[in-house]
């Protein structure tokens, strides 16, 4: 079911970040930072985020690494042959993959079970639609048993039309990346540098790992997030419990980290070690139980991520933050500026 967020705005093309901040002469941690807490909005820079954190606060960081998940091929269907880019989204438990076929920057619909896509070193075969009401995503038999190795040889990072050119895979990795598995970068953590992490640790801010492998973006209007694989380790669950009991704040770095930790939360807000698949959709009908705030990038006007933001800090705070970001010329998407939202 698609639910529209309360937050409303129009994003001008000029505010799409078309390149990494390093290409604009900035380091990762020098992007703009908007801090929204209640009725207060503060404009600063990301490397000063420590000014808005307290000793004993806990940052939950996603350790998923970004895959070179886009591969060029030729789609062979009943109507002929067409050039296509395959986006490898999610590895399923039986060895098949969820994939998206794109051409000219847009999803390709109209596939049929049995269609083949010729790729380097093999053929990908469409098996069945991943969603009953949509033919955008397909369950497919991959071209090789070791898909991660295959993508390292033949893939490149997924990009969308607002990005002006191809950038190396390193541009799509965060300093916390440990386990490859995300089709697209868990980009909220991109502005963290090793130096900033060291600085935060020295001032008493705690950092704990969490894992959620991101699939391809939800690109249709208000499309809810799809199931994703996650892992909340026992030591992270214990640390969350300790921080909450001792007056600290739990701050998720990214919507992925929010979804993962909330998937491990009981109705009373307690957290235990948990892993597997989460289909949790946060929003007005399912508010957060654990997190007190989040670090996040700027999301598109019709993204379901806005519902998650509203579930953490409320619609008024999100609207106020986005109005201020538009007024000050913040940049959107994975290479853009950042926001710290606290309830």
Secondary structure, DSSP 8 states (H G I E B T S, - for coil): -----S------GGGB--S-GGGGT--GGGSEEEEEETTEEEEEEGGGGGGG--TT-EEEEE-EEE---EEEEEEEETTEEEEEEEEEEEE-TTS-EEEEEEETTEE-----TT-EEEETTEEEEEEEEEETTEEEEEEEE-SSS-HHHHHHHH-B----TTS-S---GGGG--TT--EEEESS--GGGTT--HHHHHHHHHTT-EEEEEEE---S---STT-----EEEEE-HHHHHHHHHHHHTT--EEEESHHHHHHHHHTB-TTS-B--EEEEE----BTTB--SS-SEEEEE---TT-THHHHHHHHH-HHHHHHHHHHHHHTT--BSTTS-EEEEE-
